[in-house]
Amino acid sequence: MSDRRKSTSAIAALDAKISSREKLAEVPDVRSYREFLDKHARVKTKHGSAPYSFDGREAIAGIADRIDEILGSHTGKPLKDASLAVCGGAQWGKTILGLNFNAYITGVAFRNVGYYLPDDDLVQGVVDGKFRPEVIDLLPWYARMMSLGKTVNESGKAVNRKGAFMVTDGKRTGLGMIRGMGKIPTTFTVDCVVQDEKDDIPPDRAKYLKGRMTSSDLRFSLVIGTQRYAGAGQNAEFEAGTQEVWELIDSQTGDSFCPEEHWPQICRMAMDGTPRPTDPQLGWEGVFKRPGSDEVIAEYDPEAVYYFANPTTGTPLDRRVGRWVCRRPDRIKERKFSMRVSQFGIDAIDLAQIVAHWRDAVADPEQMIVFCCDRQAMPRSTLQQLDQAIIERARSVSRFTLSQTPDAAAVRFGGLDTGDRCWFTCREVRDPLDVRLRYAEQIALGRVKARAIELFHRMGLSCLFIDARPAADEARHITWALHELLEYKWPTIADPEKAYIQFPGGLAWDGPNSKWKGLRAAVVEFALKDGQGVRHKLGITQEGKFYPVIQCNRDESIQAIINELLTIKEGLVHVVNGKTREEPILRLPEVVTGSPPAAEILGRHFLTGSKKERNEKTGEEHFVDKVENHYLLSATYARLAETIGGSAKAAPFAFEAVSGRELVAEPAIPFTNRRTVL
């Protein structure tokens, strides 16, 4: 080798050592993610970039603090296996918050992170449109440590991969991977998993993400996104966590108000440009009225001054002054954290544009969906029948707890959804407009026969309807037991479907009219098409045993129970005694600290099961199947038990023949060849 080449090689080696020291020296000396955001992170502006700031975004500081608590930034003791769902409105910086977390966790903490998006097509867009220009290019020290498109797999081998990045200061290394969830994630081990736009990530694939953190001593899951579907995706993460919300503080009373939950009445227009207690409130119609008055004082004006105020007293509320309120502190010990920030809680977002959007949304259902999701940070969809507000209303109209103690003044009916686990509900009817889900219980399949029968008698049910599949044997057993037919010796009857059969205990099959009478229990089959109503069927086993079957349409049956939760506010017009019903018929048990888990699971199942799927080819919409909707189905069966079983009373047999358009009743006759009394 020539002296010149040796000299060049030596200089290169020296440069590499100097570069390595420079990299090490340039790593920010910070102790927390919040400090990193406050002192080192930057954001793009029209004129280049500026320091990241919590000014006007005070709520976000609380999210950074929660992340630091999980990472153990101040204690040195990370909260292992913790999860945090950051649920928010649009355009306040959720994705940038997540991408800066990538920079902090790989370039300061030198840990590994997997950042997952709904599909592979989004990866390049996020890398080139967000991560590179808004994080890497704004942090020169980070850019010099990074190798984009490279990482190390589980065997320690360096590999090239789109969306991968490796960060090193010469001594420490942090690995990152931005990937789509087009297939089940494999190969790479991480300390943290970030899911961006959870609603669009296939749930069956997301379940495998925890496995990517098995070898880590942290195993932190961060989920970021808007909430579009009640009871699913991002909203399910929020409901399963601590449910922390940002509330604005009244400087006079110390009371606090969650702005998205008090919308629109929390918003006022300053009539003379200065907030006053007499200023009108924004209403559901998109106009401003004074409290208690129907007179329209003002409509939206782009030049007007809008502000938030105590809905009762009118005291102005500063959007920069608030506090995080934890609705479910019992989840803290489980390390399941969830935080919600709407645009209402971000002062950097002009309130006038929110009011303008509301004015348009009240006249356009599609715009209302966008407003609720993007502005209000609450789920809403044309395919979603229920939302969390509807569930909370059903819990608050008549406050009660789950109980097996029957009310002597009410009539009760039961429903049972079957599977590997079975789900029982009791429907308590106090009057036609006051129906309560009095009790709910999950039952193991192995003990469902004994437990269902026990609950029937303990709660004094009038009738129990049971899911026909998949636990067909158990469903028939319970039905026979409640009709006292378990030990009955079944005779052979010719053409039984057309016969009148009187069973011991009061049950009767009216073959000529295809109707069951005296029902205490029945098996339900969702076997009919839309518009075919309800059919009674004589079920016959291979051994020749009879049992009652009720056939109906699945969508119509579920819609009927959902309609009991809806009111005129959701566009359901139900006139009672000349007035439109404004309260739900069906009431749900309250959920407070110490409530049985079933009380909360009920609400989740109703939300999840109320979502519809649209067939892209036919355009038909049907309620989702094969999801956690069991209590909704159980309640559906209980309602059928009331409407069908409650009216199916045994009566003396009488044959009725149709003559022309008139129904002519004929005297009861023996019909010994068609009527069988067992």
Secondary structure, DSSP 8 states (H G I E B T S, - for coil): --HHHHHHHHHHHHHHHHHHHHHHHHS---SSHHHHHHHT-EEEETTEEEE---TT-HHHHHHHHHHHHHHTTTTS---TT-EEEEEE-SSSSHHHHHHHHHHHHHHTS---EEEEESSTHHHHHHIIIIIIIIIITT-HHHHHHEEEEEEE-TTS-EEEEEEEEEEE-SS-EEEEEEEE-SS---S---SEEEEESGGGS-HHHHTTGGGGGTT-S--EEEEEE---STTSHHHHHHHHS--EEEEEE-TTT--EE-TTTSTTTTEEEETTSS--TTS-EE-TTSSEE-TT---EEE---TTSEEEEE-TTT--EE-TT-EEEEES-GGGGGGTEEEEEE-GGG-TTS-HHHHHHHHHHHTT-HHHHHHIIIIIS-----TTB---HHHHHHHHHSS-----S---TTSEEEEEEE-SSEEEEEEEEEEETTEEEEEEEEEEEGGGHHHHHHHHHHHTTEEEEEEE-SS-HHHHHHHHHHHTT-TT------SSGGGSEEE-GGG-EEEGGGTEEES-SEEEEEE---TT---EEEEEE-TT--EEEEEEE-HHHHHHHHHHTT--GGGT---EETTEE--S-SEE-----TT--HHHHHHHHHHHHHTBEEE-TTT--EEE--SSS-HHHHHHHHHHHIIIIITT--------EEEETTEEEE------TTTEEE-
